[in-house]
Amino acid sequence: MASVTSFIRNMPASSLQAYFHHTGIELPTEVDWEAPEPEVARVTLRAVDELDDEARARIVNDAERVSALADDAGQTALYSVIDDRTVLDDLANGHARSLWMFLNEPIRFRHAEEVRYTDERRRGRSWDGFIGEPNLDLRRDEESIDAFKVALRERFASNNIHIDIFGRYRPTFDGEDCELVQIAIYREGLLDDFLAFDDAGTLVRRARRPVFEAAMTYEPATGVIEVVANDRESREEMVRFMARDLLGIEFQSEKVPFRNYDLDVLLHPFDFPTEPEDGVESVEVKQLRLMPIDNVGERVTLECLRKTDRTIWSMSAERFGANDPLAGGWVATQAKLSIKFQPKGDAKRGRTLPLTITMPHGCNLKDQTEEEQLIGEKYLRRWGILSGADGAVVD
């Protein structure tokens, strides 16, 4: 019950009280909600442990969903779908904000889950981006949505399709939020079976039809259409159906340009200029992987560990002298950067953002928090390492 423990210990007492009141789950032990919060958490955990299996299972499920949107990426998703952000601003922490939305705005909470599903996979292997027409109104009338559903049913041989269409925002590296329309698609898969125990404890096979999730976004300001789905072959078809039935345009199959990374700037000493308001303390090149121009089958890796007092450029010059690979004849194929931030508040150490960039399209930026993605993208562009349209794929 690790998720339940985290859920209860991180939740303000007033929020916990609201949860049990809202769900109607009666705790076998009376909880003094006015007691110090560590005491409230201790008594509540003990009481939950004494509940029957059905009640505990519900709390486990709720705790997992709420906790999944309590971190930085989850908070970004919550804020992206709510109209009045001050409602969340006034709450104590991420867990309290997530629970408030879960209890009071269940549909928007599900939309936030769909936002997180989409943005976590954005720029990854299950993502594609296409160029459409800007400034269109996405149709939400019943006839258009039904036509879209029919196309999806025929394409996937699916009996049941559920569609969510909602407005949302996405932060961009220049600090402005871009407005999007998101379409969440749930489709029923083909009949399958799985192993389970029946009420008598006998191992049996049970039939089921799994549900598959996909998502699309349309950005009116640019016309960009993005799609997230595990099935690569179906992505372009889904966008074609969406463009025809919901946007009323003919799809041209033109993909968003790839992001391109160029590491040439790192072959020579570089100062990495930053702005004071971003709180960057230092930027270091920790590792460079190089390939000779005349032989694609060889690699050399230069690396500076934490305890060294030299830069990667001075180390390479001293160790290799006239044969320094950074002096010419080699190209950089991968770099590892370390962006160190100044401490915040009472913290003794600032956080560090590690970036691994692989030529020509690879970067681990998509694995970082939303805030780190924004700051990382901002400076990779400023330093001349990153080029290409915002939203293009990163492997």
N, C-alpha and C positions, 0 to 999 in steps of 0.2 A: 504493500500500500504506500509505496514511496510517493506517488503522485498526490495521494490524499494527505499525507503528512506535510508535504510542501505547500499544498493548497491551504491547509488549516493554519500552519505556522506563519505563512506570509500574508494571511488575510486579516484586516482589521476586525475587531470583535463585532462592531456594528454591522459590517458586511456579512460576517458569518451568521449573525442572528437573522439578517434579512434573507439569507439563503435558505435556512431551515424553515423559516416562516413561509416563504414563497413556495417551497416544494412540498410542504406539509409532512416532512419527515420528522417524526417524534423521537427525540433522543431519550433513551432509558434513564439517563442521569440528568438532573436539573443543572443547567449552566447559569452561573451568575455573569451575565453579559457586561456588567459594570466592573467586574474584577480586573486586575492587571492583565494585560494581554497574554503574557506567558502562562498565567494560570488558566485563562479561558482556553488557550490552545491545548494545554495538558488535559483538562477535563473533557473537552470536546473530542479529542483523539481517543480517549478511553471509552467515551460513550459510543462513538462510531464503531469501535471494535466489538461492542456488545450487540450491535444491530443484527438483524437477520440478513441472510445472503442477498435477498432481493434489494433491500434498502442500501446495503453496502455497495452492491454492484452499480446502483444508480449514482451514488456519490462518487465512486471511482470514475465512472464515465464523465460525469459533470466536471470533476476536478481536472481530468486530462484535457478536456476541451477548453476550460477556462485558463488553465496554466499555460496552454500552448499559445495563447495570445497575450500573455503577461510579460514577455520579453520585449526587446526593442523592436524587432520586426513585427511582432503581434500588435504592439501599440501603434505603430505606423499604420497597420491595416485597419485597426479600430477607428483611428482618427480620419482615415481616408473615406469612410462611409457615413459618418455621423454629421448631421446638419449643424448642431450647436456644440462646438468643441469645448465650450466652457463647462458643460456638464461633467466632462471627464477631467478637466483641469482641476476641479475642486476636490477630487478624490485622492486618497492617501498615497496609493502606489499602483503599479501595473496590475497586480492581482485584483485590487478593488475596482479598477476601471474595467477590466475584462469581465468581472462578475456582474457589475452594474449593467453592462450591455447584454450579457447573457440572460439576466432576469427581466430587464425592462424593454429591451429591443431585440428579441430573439431572431427576427428576420435580418436585421442589420448585423447581428452577431454572425449569422451564417454567411452573410455577404463578406464580412471581414475574414472569415475562414477561407472563403473562395479567393479573396484578394491575396492572402498569404500563399495559398496554393499556387496561384498564378505567378506572383512576383518571385517566389523562391525558385521557380523553374525557368524564369525569364533569362534569356541569353544562354541557356544550357542546351543540352542535346535533345530535349523534347520541345524546343521552341523554334518558331519561324516568324519572320516579320515581312510584311508586304506593303507596297506603296499603293494607296488608294486615293480617292478624291477628298480634299478637305472640306470643312464647313457643311457637312451633310447632317440631316436629322435622322437618326436611326429609328426606324419604324417599330412601334410597340403595339400596334393594333392587332386584334385577334386573328384577322385574316393573314397578315404577313407572318406572324409567329407560327400559325398553323402550316403555312407553305414551307417554312424553314424546317419544322418538325417532320413533315412528310418527306422532304429530301433526305434528312438524317435517317429516318426509319428505313428508307429504301437502300441507302448506302451501307448501313450496318446491319440490315435484317433484324432490326430491333423493334419489339412490340411497344415498348414504353420509352418516352423521352420527356425529360423535365427541363425547362428553360428558366433561368433567372436572368433578368436584365436590370441593371441598376447603374446609377452614376457614381463616380468615385474620383479621387485625386491620387496623383503619384508625385512625390518630390523629385526634383531634377537637380543636376549638379550646380546650376546657377542660382539655386535658392528659391526658385519659383515652383509652385505646384501646377502641374498640367492636368487639365480636366479630361477624363476618360469616360467612356461607356463600356461596361464589362458585361459579357454574356457568359454565364456558367451553364454548362451542358452536362446533364446526367443521362446516360443511356443504358438500357438493359442489355446485357450480353446474352450469348447463347447458353442454353441449358448445360449445366455442369453438375457434378456431384462431389461430395466431400465426406470424410469420415467423421462420425460423431457417436457419442454414447446416448442411448435412449434412456427412458425413465427407469428401466430395469437394470441399467448398467451394462447393456450389451452393445458391442461395437457394431454400428450399422452404417450404411451409406445413405445420405440424404441429398435430394436434388435441390438445386438452387440456380437462380439466374443472377450472376454478379452484376454490379453497377459500376460503370466506368465514367470517369470525370474528365472533362476537357474544358477549356476556357478560351475566350477571345476578347480582345479589347479594341476599341476604335477611338483614336484621338482626333477630334474634330479640327484642331488647330493645324495639324500636319497631314491628316488623311491616312496615317500609318495604321495598319491592321496587324495585330499580333495574335498568334495562336499557340496554345500550349496543349499538346496531346502526345501520348506515348507512341502512337502509330504514325510514323513519319509520312507514310504514303497517303494518309487521309487528311493531313493538315491543309494542303492546298485546296482539296475538294470542299472541306468545311468552310474555308474562307470564301470560296466561289459561291456556295449556297448563301452564306451570310450577306455577301455583297449584292447578290441578285435579289434576295427576298427581303432583307432588312434595310439595305442602303439604296436599292434601286439603281445600281450601276453595273456595268459590264466589267468583270474582273480581268485585269491584264496580266496577272501572274508575275509582276515585277517585284523582286525581293528587295528588302531594305539592304543597303550596302553593308558589307562586313566592317567590323571595327578592325583597324589596322594598328599594329604596334611596331615602332621603329626604335631600336636600341642604339642607333649610331651615336646619339648624344652622350651615351655612357662610355664611349671608347676614350674619352678625354675628361680631365677634371671638370666637374660641373657643380655649381653652387646651390642648385635646387631652391630658387626664390619662393617665398611663401608670404602670406599676409598675416600680420600680428593677431587679428581677431580670430584666426583659426587655431591659435595656440600650439603651433608646431614648434617643437624644441630643436629637433635635428632630423636630418635625412641621410641615411648611409646606404651605400651599395655594399651589400654583404657578400654577394656572389655574382660572378659573370661566367657564363659558359660560352666558349668561343669556338668557331669553326674556321679552318683555313679556306681562303677563297678558292684555292686550286685543288682541294680534296674534301669531298663531302663525307668521306668515311672516317674522319678523325675529329676529335673534340679535345679541348683543354678547358679545365674549370679553375678559375681563380676564386679564392674564398678568404675572407677576413673574419676571424672569430671575434667574440665579444671583447676579449682582453687585449687585443692589439691596439696600438696607438697610431697606426698608419692607415691611410686610405688604400683602397684596392689599387689605385693608380700608382701611388708611390711604392707599394709593395711589388707590383709587377715590374716597374722600372728598375728597382734595386735588384731583384732576383734574376731578371732575364737580361738586363743591360741592352746591348745592341740587338738582341733577339726578342725584345719585348713584343708580345703579340698585340698589345694595344697601340703600338707605334705604326702598324700598317700590315696589310696582307691577311687580316683576319676579320670576321664579322661576328657580332654578338648574336647568339640565338636564344639565350635565356638570361634573365637577371632577377636577383632577389634583392628587394629594397626593404629597408626598415624605417618607417616614419614614426618618430617618437614624439609624443605630445607632452606638454607641460602638465604637472599635477593640477587637479581641480579640487577646490575646497580644502579639506583637511588631509587629503591623500598625500602620502609621502612620495609616491611614484606616479608618473603619468603612464597612460596606456600606450601600447605600441601596435602599430598597424603593419603587419608583414605582407608584402606583395611579391608574388611570383609571376613574372611576365615571360611568356614564351612566344617567340616569333612563329607565324605572323599575326595570329588571331587569339592567342591564349592568355588568360589572366585569371587569377583566383579572386578578383574583386567581387565577383558574384557570391562568394562564400562568406563575405563579411557582413556586418550589420548595415542597416540602411544608412545611418550616419556616416559610417566608414566608407561605404560605396560612394556617397556624394563627395566627400572630401578627397578620396582617392582619385575619382574620375576628374574632378576639378583640376588637380595638380598634374596628373598624367597628361592631360591635354595642354596645360600651361607650359609644361616642360618639353613639349614636342614629342612625347613618347606615344601618345594615343591620338589617332585621327579617325575619321569616319562618323557616320550619323549616330546620334544618341539613340540607344535602343537596339543597335546592331548586335549580332551574336558574339558571345565570348564562350569559347569551348572550355 
